[in-house]
C-alpha cells in the first residue's frame, strides 16, 4: 500500500466515516479530529463517530460535531485512526465491515492489518505524527485547527515528550506544527495538568489501595463502578491513575484495574525492560511495549494474580 492508494480512496469516496478505538485517549481524539478537519478542507463531508470521549478533549476543533452514531448504514470509505484491531472500534465494527473501502492508520505493533489499505508505522510514537506525513502528501494545509489536534495527540501519547520512542523527528514535527499558530502551552495545560475533581478523588483512592508486590517492583491498584458512582465520575475520570504506580522509584510495572459493566479494563505500564504489550496479548489485548491494556473477567484478586504471575516471569 502506498500513499497514492489513500489519496485515491479519499478522492473517489462520496461518503466517509471516521472511527477510533473505545475509551479514546488524546492520540485517538487528535488523529480523528485532525483527519476530520482535513477532509472538510478537501471539500468532503465526513462523519466522525465517537459515542463517548473524555471532556478533557472537548476543546479540540470539531469536537462539537462528533456523532454518537453514523448518519447512514453504509459508507463508501471508513477510516480507522489509532486502533490496533477491529474489535476495538467502539462497537462500530459494522460500519467498517460494511464499507466499500477501508483504511487503517495506526502505530500499534500488534496491528493485524485489518483494513483494505493499511498505513501502520510502529516506530512512530503517535498516530498523529504519522498523520503529519499523510496530510502533507495529500497537500492539506496544516491550519491552526488541524495543528492543534495533531499536537494534542503527539503530546499525550509521548507523555509530554518524555516516553521512550520520542525521536528527533517528533520534535521537528512539533516545531513545525507550532508555526501554524498552535498554542502548545495551552494544550499541555489542558491535557496533562488540569484534573477534574472526580479524577483527583479517584486517584487518591487508588493510591490508598496501592499494593507493592514482588520486592516492590510491581504496583497494583483498582477502582470500581461504585467508586465512580460515589464521585460522579464521567468518561476519562480514571485517566493517569496507572502512571502513579509506574512513577515510583524501583517499580518496573504498574497494574491498574478499572471496572466496567462486563468485567475489568486492565492498564499496564512499564519502565525499563518488560514488554507489557506481550503480557496483555496473553489475555486478548495489546498496545505498546511500555503501555498496553486488555479486558478481563473474574474477581479483583483473581485478575491480579493472573497478571502478576505473567509479569514476574520477566522480572530481573
C-alpha positions as CSV (number, residue, x, y, z in Angstrom):
1,X,0.0,0.0,0.0
2,X,1.2,3.5,-0.8
3,X,0.0,7.0,0.0
4,X,-1.3,7.1,-3.6
5,X,-3.8,4.4,-2.6
6,X,-5.0,6.5,0.3
7,X,-5.3,9.6,-1.8
8,X,-7.3,7.8,-4.5
9,X,-9.6,6.2,-1.9
10,X,-10.4,9.6,-0.3
11,X,-10.8,11.4,-3.7
12,X,-13.2,8.8,-5.0
13,X,-15.4,8.5,-1.9
14,X,-18.7,10.4,-1.7
15,X,-19.4,9.3,1.9
16,X,-16.7,8.9,4.6
17,X,-16.8,7.9,8.2
18,X,-14.0,8.3,10.8
19,X,-13.7,5.8,13.7
20,X,-11.3,5.3,16.5
21,X,-10.8,2.9,19.4
22,X,-13.0,2.7,22.5
23,X,-12.1,4.8,25.6
24,X,-10.3,7.3,23.3
25,X,-7.2,9.0,24.5
26,X,-5.5,12.1,23.2
27,X,-3.9,10.5,20.2
28,X,-7.2,8.8,19.2
29,X,-9.1,12.1,19.6
30,X,-6.4,14.2,18.0
31,X,-5.8,12.0,15.0
32,X,-9.6,11.5,14.4
33,X,-10.3,15.2,14.5
34,X,-7.2,16.2,12.5
35,X,-8.4,13.8,9.7
36,X,-12.0,15.1,10.1
37,X,-10.9,18.8,9.7
38,X,-8.5,17.9,6.9
39,X,-11.2,16.1,4.9
40,X,-13.6,19.0,5.3
41,X,-10.8,21.3,4.0
42,X,-10.6,18.9,1.0
43,X,-14.3,19.5,0.2
44,X,-15.5,16.3,1.8
45,X,-18.4,15.9,4.2
46,X,-17.2,13.2,6.6
47,X,-19.0,11.8,9.7
48,X,-16.8,11.4,12.8
49,X,-18.3,8.8,15.1
50,X,-17.2,8.6,18.7
51,X,-20.0,7.7,21.1
52,X,-18.1,8.7,24.3
53,X,-14.9,10.6,25.0
54,X,-13.3,12.5,27.9
55,X,-14.5,16.1,28.5
56,X,-10.8,17.0,28.5
57,X,-10.7,16.9,24.7
58,X,-13.9,19.0,24.1
59,X,-11.7,22.0,23.3
60,X,-10.4,20.4,20.1
61,X,-11.6,21.9,16.9
62,X,-14.5,19.9,15.5
63,X,-15.3,18.1,18.8
64,X,-18.8,19.8,18.9
65,X,-19.6,18.0,15.6
66,X,-18.8,14.5,16.8
67,X,-21.6,12.0,16.3
68,X,-22.7,9.2,18.6
69,X,-23.6,7.0,15.6
70,X,-23.4,7.3,11.9
71,X,-26.0,9.1,9.7
72,X,-26.2,6.1,7.4
73,X,-25.6,2.3,7.4
74,X,-23.0,2.1,4.7
75,X,-20.2,4.4,3.7
76,X,-18.0,4.5,0.6
77,X,-15.0,4.8,2.8
78,X,-14.3,4.2,6.5
79,X,-11.0,5.4,8.1
80,X,-9.8,3.9,11.4
81,X,-7.4,6.0,13.4
82,X,-5.1,4.8,16.2
83,X,-6.9,1.5,16.5
84,X,-5.0,-1.7,16.9
85,X,-7.7,-4.1,15.8
86,X,-11.3,-4.3,14.5
87,X,-12.9,-5.4,17.8
88,X,-11.8,-2.1,19.5
89,X,-13.7,0.1,17.1
90,X,-16.1,1.5,19.7
91,X,-18.8,-1.1,18.9
92,X,-18.9,0.2,15.3
93,X,-17.0,-2.6,13.5
94,X,-20.2,-3.0,11.4
95,X,-19.6,0.4,9.7
96,X,-16.1,-0.8,8.9
97,X,-17.1,-4.2,7.6
98,X,-19.9,-2.8,5.5
99,X,-17.9,-0.1,3.9
100,X,-16.9,-0.3,0.2
101,X,-13.3,0.6,1.1
102,X,-11.4,0.8,4.4
103,X,-8.2,2.5,5.6
104,X,-6.4,1.9,8.9
105,X,-3.8,4.5,10.0
106,X,-2.1,3.3,13.2
107,X,1.2,2.9,15.1
108,X,0.5,-0.2,17.2
109,X,2.9,-3.0,16.7
110,X,0.2,-5.7,17.1
111,X,-2.0,-4.3,14.3
112,X,-3.1,-7.3,12.1
113,X,-3.6,-5.1,9.0
114,X,-7.4,-5.4,9.1
115,X,-8.2,-2.8,6.5
116,X,-8.1,-2.8,2.7
117,X,-5.3,-0.2,2.9
118,X,-3.1,-0.2,6.0
119,X,-0.6,2.6,6.9
120,X,0.9,1.3,10.1
121,X,4.2,2.6,11.5
122,X,5.1,1.0,14.9
123,X,8.2,3.3,15.1
124,X,6.1,6.4,15.4
125,X,5.4,7.5,19.0
126,X,1.9,8.7,18.0
127,X,-0.7,8.2,15.3
128,X,-0.8,12.0,14.9
129,X,2.9,12.0,13.9
130,X,2.0,9.6,11.1
131,X,-0.8,11.9,10.0
132,X,1.6,14.9,9.6
133,X,3.2,13.0,6.8
134,X,0.0,11.8,5.3
135,X,-1.7,15.2,5.3
136,X,1.4,16.8,3.8
137,X,1.2,14.2,1.0
138,X,-2.5,14.9,0.5
139,X,-1.5,18.6,0.1
140,X,-3.7,19.6,3.0
141,X,-2.6,22.9,4.7
142,X,-1.8,22.3,8.4
143,X,-4.0,25.1,9.8
144,X,-4.1,26.1,13.4
145,X,-7.1,23.8,14.0
146,X,-5.5,20.8,12.4
147,X,-2.2,21.5,14.1
148,X,-3.9,21.8,17.5
149,X,-5.4,18.3,17.0
150,X,-2.1,16.8,15.8
151,X,0.0,18.3,18.6
152,X,-2.5,17.1,21.2
153,X,-2.0,13.6,20.0
154,X,1.7,13.8,20.0
155,X,1.9,15.5,23.5
156,X,-0.4,12.9,25.1
157,X,1.0,9.8,23.6
158,X,4.6,10.8,24.4
159,X,3.7,12.0,27.9
160,X,4.9,15.5,27.1
161,X,7.8,14.1,25.1
162,X,9.2,12.0,28.0
163,X,8.3,8.5,26.9
164,X,10.7,6.1,25.1
165,X,10.2,6.2,21.3
166,X,10.3,10.0,21.0
167,X,12.7,10.9,18.2
168,X,14.4,14.0,16.8
169,X,11.7,13.8,14.1
170,X,9.0,14.1,16.8
171,X,10.5,17.4,18.0
172,X,10.8,18.6,14.4
173,X,7.2,17.9,13.7
174,X,6.2,19.6,16.9
175,X,8.3,22.7,16.0
176,X,6.7,22.7,12.5
177,X,3.2,22.5,13.9
178,X,4.0,25.5,16.1
179,X,4.5,27.6,13.0
180,X,0.8,27.1,12.3
181,X,-0.1,29.2,15.4
182,X,-0.8,26.3,17.8
183,X,-0.6,27.2,21.4
184,X,1.5,24.4,22.9
185,X,1.4,25.6,26.5
186,X,-2.4,25.8,26.4
187,X,-2.6,22.2,25.0
188,X,-0.1,20.9,27.6
189,X,-2.1,22.5,30.4
190,X,-5.5,21.2,29.2
191,X,-4.4,17.6,28.6
192,X,-1.7,16.9,31.1
193,X,-2.1,19.3,34.0
194,X,-5.7,20.1,34.7
195,X,-7.6,17.4,36.6
196,X,-11.3,17.1,37.3
197,X,-12.4,16.7,40.9
198,X,-13.6,13.2,40.2
199,X,-10.1,12.3,38.8
200,X,-8.5,13.7,41.9
201,X,-10.7,11.8,44.2
202,X,-10.3,8.5,42.3
203,X,-6.6,9.0,42.1
204,X,-6.4,9.5,45.8
205,X,-8.5,6.4,46.5
206,X,-6.3,4.3,44.1
207,X,-3.2,5.5,45.8
208,X,-4.5,4.5,49.2
209,X,-5.3,1.0,47.8
210,X,-2.0,0.5,46.1
211,X,-0.1,-2.7,46.8
212,X,3.6,-3.2,46.3
213,X,4.4,-6.7,45.1
214,X,7.5,-8.8,44.1
215,X,10.0,-6.8,46.1
216,X,8.3,-3.5,45.3
217,X,8.9,-4.0,41.5
218,X,5.1,-4.3,40.7
219,X,2.4,-2.0,41.9
220,X,-1.3,-2.9,41.8
221,X,-4.5,-0.8,42.4
222,X,-8.1,-0.5,41.1
223,X,-11.3,1.4,41.1
224,X,-14.8,0.0,40.9
225,X,-18.1,1.2,39.4
226,X,-19.3,2.0,42.9
227,X,-16.2,4.3,43.3
228,X,-17.1,6.1,40.1
229,X,-20.7,6.5,41.2
230,X,-19.6,7.9,44.5
231,X,-17.5,10.6,43.0
232,X,-19.9,11.3,40.0
233,X,-17.2,10.2,37.5
234,X,-17.5,10.7,33.8
235,X,-15.7,9.2,30.8
236,X,-12.0,9.6,31.3
237,X,-12.1,10.2,35.0
238,X,-9.6,7.3,35.6
239,X,-7.0,8.7,33.2
240,X,-3.5,8.9,34.6
241,X,-4.0,6.6,37.5
242,X,-1.9,3.8,36.1
243,X,1.1,6.2,35.8
244,X,1.1,6.9,39.5
245,X,2.5,3.4,40.3
246,X,4.9,3.4,37.4
247,X,6.5,6.7,38.5
248,X,7.5,5.3,41.9
249,X,11.3,4.6,42.3
250,X,12.1,1.0,41.8
251,X,8.8,0.0,40.2
252,X,9.1,-1.8,36.8
253,X,5.4,-2.5,36.1
254,X,2.2,-0.7,37.3
255,X,-1.1,-2.6,37.1
256,X,-4.4,-0.7,37.2
257,X,-7.9,-2.2,37.0
258,X,-10.9,-0.1,36.1
259,X,-14.3,-1.9,36.5
260,X,-16.7,-1.8,33.6
261,X,-20.2,-3.4,33.2
262,X,-18.8,-6.5,31.7
263,X,-15.6,-7.1,33.7
264,X,-12.4,-5.0,34.2
265,X,-10.3,-3.0,31.9
266,X,-6.7,-3.6,32.6
267,X,-4.0,-0.9,32.1
268,X,-0.3,-1.8,32.3
269,X,2.7,0.5,32.3
270,X,6.4,-0.5,32.5
271,X,9.6,1.5,32.9
272,X,12.7,-0.2,31.6
273,X,12.5,-3.7,30.1
274,X,9.2,-5.6,30.4
275,X,7.1,-5.5,27.2
276,X,3.6,-5.1,28.7
277,X,2.1,-5.4,25.2
278,X,3.1,-9.1,25.2
279,X,1.6,-9.5,28.7
280,X,-1.7,-8.1,27.6
281,X,-1.6,-10.1,24.4
282,X,-1.8,-13.2,26.6
283,X,-5.2,-12.0,27.7
284,X,-6.6,-10.9,24.4
285,X,-5.3,-7.3,24.4
286,X,-2.2,-5.4,23.3
287,X,-0.7,-2.0,22.8
288,X,2.8,-0.7,23.1
289,X,6.0,-2.0,24.8
290,X,5.6,0.4,27.7
291,X,1.8,0.9,27.7
292,X,-0.8,-1.7,27.0
293,X,-4.2,-2.9,28.0
294,X,-6.8,-5.7,27.9
295,X,-10.2,-6.7,29.3
296,X,-10.5,-9.5,31.9
297,X,-13.3,-11.1,33.9
298,X,-13.2,-12.5,37.4
299,X,-12.7,-11.1,40.9
300,X,-10.1,-8.4,41.5
301,X,-7.9,-10.8,43.3
302,X,-8.1,-13.4,40.5
303,X,-7.2,-10.9,37.9
304,X,-4.3,-9.5,40.0
305,X,-2.9,-13.0,40.5
306,X,-3.1,-13.9,36.8
307,X,-1.3,-10.6,35.7
308,X,1.4,-10.8,38.4
309,X,2.2,-14.4,37.5
310,X,2.8,-13.4,33.9
311,X,4.8,-10.3,34.8
312,X,7.1,-11.9,37.3
313,X,8.3,-14.3,34.7
314,X,10.0,-11.4,33.1
315,X,11.3,-9.6,36.2
316,X,15.1,-9.3,36.5
